Amino acid sequence: MTTDLRVLDPSDWDRWFGTLRNAFGGALGSSAEEREAWRSVTESERCIGAWDGDECVGTAGAFTFGLTVPGGAVVSAAGVTMVSVAATHRRRGILTSMMRRQLDDVRSWGQPVALLTASEPEIYGRFGYGVGTRQLSAEIDTSRVSVTVPADDGDHEEIRLRFVALDDARETIESVYARLVPGRPGMLERRPNWDRKVLIDPPEDREGASALSCVLARRGEGDDAEVVGYALYRIKPTWDAAGPSGTVVVDQVAGLDPVTYATLWRFLGEIDLTSSVSVSNLPVDDAFQFLVSDVRRSNIRLRDSLHVRLVEVGAALAARTYQAPVNVVLEVEDAFCPWNEGRWRLTGDEKGASCERTADAADLSLSVRELATMYLGDTSPAALARAGLVRELRPGALTEASVAFASPVAPWLPHGF
């Protein structure tokens, strides 16, 4: 029987989500709290299911986000999510048909960019997605590593740290997060209910660690005090023959200024009965690595994070700014979204940009996947050219584009979706 793709009816959500859970080995939505959090952020009209008769055999959805791009503008983006195919229906073209339908839909919604985090990165390149951001993780030996807090300028009130119940801190955390969004490419403007979704804390997912603790950083006293940062973390207690050797498992750290951020990191590294700090998602240029006394004992690693797809090449490239003046013709290959194929003239600088169709000779030749990899400034065209993925057709065009596409702040996805 052929499969039928259709928009998700909210009444079918349980069966649809059940297919997704099975595909991920039952690890997703394992608690009622987590399941309801997923339901609360699901945009049914932007989700599709593949049905074999009455059986749901494939799922795919999209969240509505605003994506910060270089220059600080926020671009409407589709956060592709909850993609799965039942094990009984693999290799029948279901995933490809869902990706085809979804990108057509994203284009019709007027969103120039699609985003996803990949459980298996090799899957999505054939659909035009490229790695747009990376994330840094670290295992810091705090028995031997200390954190230096930079000197304040003397005009600020002392920073005070206080524990706050998670439910009482949600709005404050979201407010601090929203202030940080414009300052770093890759960050997401969130819709309602995401403040709860990103703070979900089911006991079965803690892997032996404590419940999530929240510390707020404030400047000032009383009613005039301003929250300028926060830290969310767990404690995973362990003991050996020498005594306590627990781990501080960091979920989020945010500070509106360097002193606040460093103060929070020093706090995390000095919690009693612990000897290490573990963190899995930081920007690749995160300040902590310049504040620690021994970066080698911080055991830093990198991996891919946000995968980006330019759905409308012209609109996407015109939405960001460029660090230096650029005027290049890009010859773009895009077999999956053929409306993007052909030559585009990109002109722009730090004030704005345009990207229009042209018949002029090409300066650079590349696929839409490489263009997506360059888009947020994480990877330069020159780096991709050294891998043979970008071809320079006009001498000097590669350097011009590489300088222009760079971002002074590394792009970063703060959380999955």
C-alpha positions in Angstrom: 0.0 0.0 0.0 1.4 3.4 -0.9 1.8 6.0 1.9 -0.3 9.1 2.2 1.3 12.4 3.4 -1.0 14.7 5.2 -1.0 17.6 7.7 -1.3 16.5 11.3 -4.7 16.6 12.7 -4.4 17.5 16.5 -6.6 14.5 17.3 -3.9 12.2 15.8 -1.1 13.7 17.9 -0.8 10.7 20.3 -0.4 8.2 17.5 1.9 10.5 15.5 4.1 11.1 18.6 4.0 7.4 19.4 5.6 6.7 16.0 8.3 9.2 16.7 9.0 7.7 20.2 9.3 4.2 18.8 11.8 5.4 16.1 13.9 6.9 18.8 13.9 3.8 21.0 11.3 5.2 23.4 13.8 7.8 24.8 11.7 10.8 23.7 8.8 11.9 25.9 9.5 9.2 28.5 7.6 11.1 31.2 4.2 12.7 31.2 5.7 16.1 31.9 8.1 15.8 28.9 5.3 14.5 26.7 3.0 17.4 27.5 5.9 19.9 26.9 6.3 18.5 23.4 2.6 18.7 22.8 2.5 22.3 24.0 5.0 23.5 21.4 3.8 21.3 18.5 2.4 23.4 15.7 0.1 20.9 14.1 -0.5 22.9 11.0 3.2 22.7 10.3 3.6 19.0 10.9 3.0 16.1 8.5 2.6 12.4 8.9 3.1 9.5 6.5 0.2 7.1 6.8 0.0 3.5 5.6 -3.7 3.0 5.9 -4.5 3.7 9.5 -0.9 3.3 10.7 1.3 6.3 11.1 4.7 5.3 9.7 6.5 8.7 9.3 6.6 12.0 11.1 8.1 15.5 10.4 7.4 18.9 11.9 8.5 22.5 12.0 8.6 25.1 14.7 8.4 28.8 14.0 11.6 30.5 15.1 13.4 33.8 14.5 17.0 33.1 13.7 19.7 35.8 14.5 22.0 36.3 11.5 25.3 38.2 11.2 24.5 41.9 11.7 21.9 41.2 14.4 18.8 40.9 12.2 16.3 38.2 13.0 15.1 36.0 10.0 12.0 33.9 10.1 13.1 30.3 10.1 11.5 26.8 10.2 12.9 24.6 12.9 12.6 21.2 11.4 12.0 18.6 14.1 10.5 15.3 15.1 11.6 13.6 11.9 11.2 9.8 11.9 10.3 6.8 9.7 9.1 3.5 11.2 11.6 0.7 11.1 9.1 -1.4 9.1 9.0 1.2 6.3 12.6 2.2 5.8 14.1 2.6 2.3 10.8 3.3 0.6 11.4 7.0 -0.1 9.3 8.2 2.8 11.9 10.5 4.3 12.7 12.0 0.9 9.0 12.6 0.2 8.6 14.3 3.6 11.6 16.5 3.1 10.3 17.4 -0.4 6.9 18.3 0.9 8.4 20.2 3.9 10.7 22.4 1.9 7.9 23.3 -0.5 5.8 24.2 2.5 8.6 26.3 4.1 8.9 28.2 0.9 5.1 28.8 0.8 5.2 30.1 4.3 7.7 32.8 3.2 10.6 31.5 5.4 13.9 31.7 3.6 15.8 29.4 6.0 15.2 26.0 7.5 17.1 24.6 10.5 17.5 21.3 12.2 19.7 19.4 14.7 20.6 16.0 13.2 20.6 12.7 15.2 22.7 11.3 12.3 24.5 14.2 10.4 25.1 12.2 7.2 21.3 12.0 6.4 20.6 15.7 5.6 23.3 16.8 3.3 21.5 15.3 0.3 18.6 17.6 1.1 20.9 20.7 1.0 21.5 21.1 4.7 25.0 22.2 5.8 26.6 22.5 9.3 26.0 26.1 10.2 27.2 26.1 13.8 29.3 24.0 16.1 29.3 23.6 19.8 32.0 23.2 22.4 31.9 20.8 25.3 34.2 20.6 28.3 35.1 18.4 31.3 36.9 20.8 33.7 39.1 19.4 36.5 38.1 22.0 39.1 40.5 20.4 41.6 43.3 21.9 39.5 41.6 24.6 37.4 40.5 28.0 38.7 38.5 30.8 37.1 39.7 34.4 37.0 37.0 37.1 37.3 38.0 40.3 35.4 38.1 43.6 37.2 34.9 45.6 37.2 35.1 49.2 36.0 34.0 50.4 39.4 30.7 51.9 38.3 28.7 48.7 38.9 27.0 47.4 42.0 28.4 44.2 43.5 27.1 40.9 41.9 25.1 38.8 44.3 24.1 35.2 43.7 20.9 33.7 45.0 19.1 30.4 44.6 15.6 30.7 43.1 13.0 28.0 42.6 12.9 27.1 38.9 9.2 27.9 38.5 9.7 31.3 40.0 12.7 32.1 37.7 11.2 31.1 34.3 10.1 34.6 33.2 13.4 36.1 34.5 15.5 33.5 32.6 13.5 34.1 29.4 14.0 37.9 29.8 17.8 37.5 30.1 17.9 35.1 27.2 15.9 37.4 25.0 18.4 40.2 25.6 21.2 38.0 24.4 19.5 36.8 21.2 20.4 39.7 19.0 24.1 39.6 19.9 25.0 36.2 18.5 24.2 34.6 15.1 22.4 31.2 15.4 20.4 32.1 18.5 16.6 31.6 18.4 13.7 33.9 19.2 11.2 31.6 20.8 7.5 31.3 20.8 5.3 30.9 23.9 5.7 27.7 26.0 9.4 27.4 25.0 10.3 28.8 28.4 8.9 25.6 29.9 10.1 23.3 27.2 13.8 24.2 27.5 13.6 23.8 31.3 11.9 20.4 31.4 13.5 18.3 34.2 12.0 14.8 34.3 13.8 12.6 37.0 14.3 9.7 34.6 16.5 11.8 32.4 18.9 13.0 35.1 21.3 10.0 34.9 21.9 10.0 38.6 22.2 13.7 39.0 20.1 16.0 41.2 17.1 18.1 40.1 17.9 21.3 38.2 19.1 24.1 40.4 18.9 27.8 39.5 21.1 30.6 40.6 20.3 34.2 39.6 23.0 36.9 39.5 21.8 40.3 40.6 23.4 43.8 40.7 22.0 46.2 43.3 19.9 45.9 46.3 16.2 45.5 47.0 13.6 46.6 44.4 16.4 48.2 42.3 18.3 45.0 41.9 18.7 43.9 38.2 19.1 40.3 37.2 22.1 40.2 34.9 22.7 36.5 34.6 21.8 33.0 35.6 23.2 29.4 35.9 21.2 26.2 35.7 23.0 23.0 36.8 22.7 19.7 38.5 25.0 17.9 40.9 26.1 14.3 40.3 27.5 13.1 43.6 30.3 10.5 43.7 32.7 9.4 46.4 35.9 7.5 46.3 38.5 6.4 48.8 39.8 10.0 49.0 36.4 11.5 49.6 33.8 13.5 47.6 34.4 13.9 43.9 31.1 15.0 42.5 30.4 16.6 39.1 28.6 19.9 38.4 26.6 19.2 35.3 25.9 22.6 33.6 22.7 23.0 31.7 22.9 26.8 30.9 25.0 29.8 31.9 24.2 33.3 30.8 25.6 36.7 31.7 24.9 40.1 30.4 28.4 41.4 31.0 31.9 39.7 31.3 32.1 40.1 35.1 28.7 38.4 35.7 29.6 35.6 33.3 32.9 34.9 35.0 31.4 35.2 38.5 28.9 32.5 37.6 31.6 30.2 36.2 33.8 30.7 39.3 30.7 29.8 41.5 30.2 26.6 39.5 33.8 25.6 39.8 33.9 26.1 43.6 30.7 24.1 44.7 31.5 22.0 47.7 31.9 18.2 47.4 32.7 18.4 43.7 35.9 18.2 41.7 34.7 18.7 38.1 32.4 20.7 35.9 30.8 19.1 32.8 29.2 21.2 30.1 28.0 20.0 26.7 27.0 23.1 24.7 28.9 26.4 24.6 29.9 28.6 21.7 33.2 27.8 20.2 34.5 31.2 21.2 33.1 31.0 24.7 34.8 33.3 27.3 35.2 30.5 29.9 38.2 29.1 28.0 40.1 32.4 28.4 39.2 32.6 32.1 40.4 29.2 33.2 43.9 28.8 34.7 44.6 25.6 32.6 42.6 25.2 29.4 44.3 21.8 28.7 42.7 20.4 31.9 39.4 21.6 30.6 39.3 18.8 28.0 37.6 20.8 25.2 35.9 19.1 22.3 33.9 20.3 19.3 31.1 18.8 17.3 28.4 19.9 14.8 25.3 21.6 16.1 22.8 23.5 13.9 22.3 22.4 10.4 21.1 25.1 8.0 19.2 25.0 4.7 18.8 28.1 2.5 15.2 27.7 1.2 15.3 31.0 -0.7 18.9 31.8 -1.5 18.3 35.5 -2.5 16.2 36.4 0.5 18.5 34.5 2.9 21.7 36.2 1.7 20.1 39.6 1.6 18.9 39.3 5.2 22.3 39.4 6.8 25.1 41.9 6.7 28.8 41.4 5.7 31.9 42.4 7.5 33.5 44.0 4.5 32.2 45.2 1.1 31.4 42.3 -1.2 30.4 42.1 -4.8 30.5 38.5 -6.1 28.5 36.4 -8.5 27.7 33.0 -7.0 26.8 30.0 -9.2 24.7 27.8 -7.0 23.8 24.2 -7.5 20.6 23.0 -5.9 19.0 19.9 -7.4 16.6 19.4 -4.5 15.2 23.0 -4.6 15.8 23.9 -8.3 14.4 27.4 -7.9 17.7 28.3 -6.2 19.9 27.1 -9.1 21.8 29.5 -11.2 23.8 32.7 -10.8 23.2 35.3 -8.0 24.9 38.6 -7.6 25.6 39.3 -3.9 26.4 42.9 -3.0 26.6 44.2 0.5 28.6 45.5 3.5 28.1 46.1 7.2 25.0 48.2 6.5 23.0 45.8 4.4 22.9 43.6 1.3 21.1 42.6 -1.8 21.1 39.3 -3.7 19.6 39.2 -7.2 19.5 36.9 -10.2 22.1 37.8 -12.9 23.4 36.6 -16.2 26.9 37.8 -15.5 29.9 35.5 -15.3 30.3 33.6 -12.0 33.0 34.4 -9.5 32.5 31.4 -7.2 30.8 28.1 -7.9 29.3 26.0 -5.0 26.4 24.0 -3.9 23.6 25.2 -1.7 24.9 23.0 1.0 28.3 24.9 1.1 26.4 28.2 1.0 24.4 27.1 4.1 27.7 26.1 5.9 29.0 29.7 5.2 25.8 31.5 6.0 26.2 32.2 9.7 29.9 32.8 9.6 31.2 29.6 11.3 33.1 28.3 8.2 34.8 30.5 5.6 34.5 29.9 1.8 38.3 29.6 1.8 38.1 26.6 4.1 35.6 25.0 1.9 37.7 25.7 -1.1 40.6 23.9 0.4 38.3 20.9 0.6 37.4 21.2 -3.1 33.8 22.3 -2.3 34.0 25.9 -3.5 35.6 26.8 -6.8 37.1 30.2 -7.4 36.4 31.4 -11.0 37.6 35.0 -10.6 41.0 35.5 -8.9 40.5 37.3 -5.6 36.8 36.4 -5.3 37.5 33.8 -2.7 39.4 36.1 -0.4 36.7 38.8 -0.8 33.9 36.5 0.1 35.8 34.9 3.0 36.4 38.2 4.7 32.8 39.4 4.0 31.1 36.2 5.2 33.0 36.1 8.5 31.3 36.9 11.8 33.1 38.6 14.7 31.0 36.5 17.1 30.9 32.7 16.6 27.4 31.5 15.7 25.8 29.2 18.3 22.6 27.3 18.8 21.7 27.5 22.6 19.4 24.5 22.7 18.0 21.7 20.6 14.5 21.4 19.3 
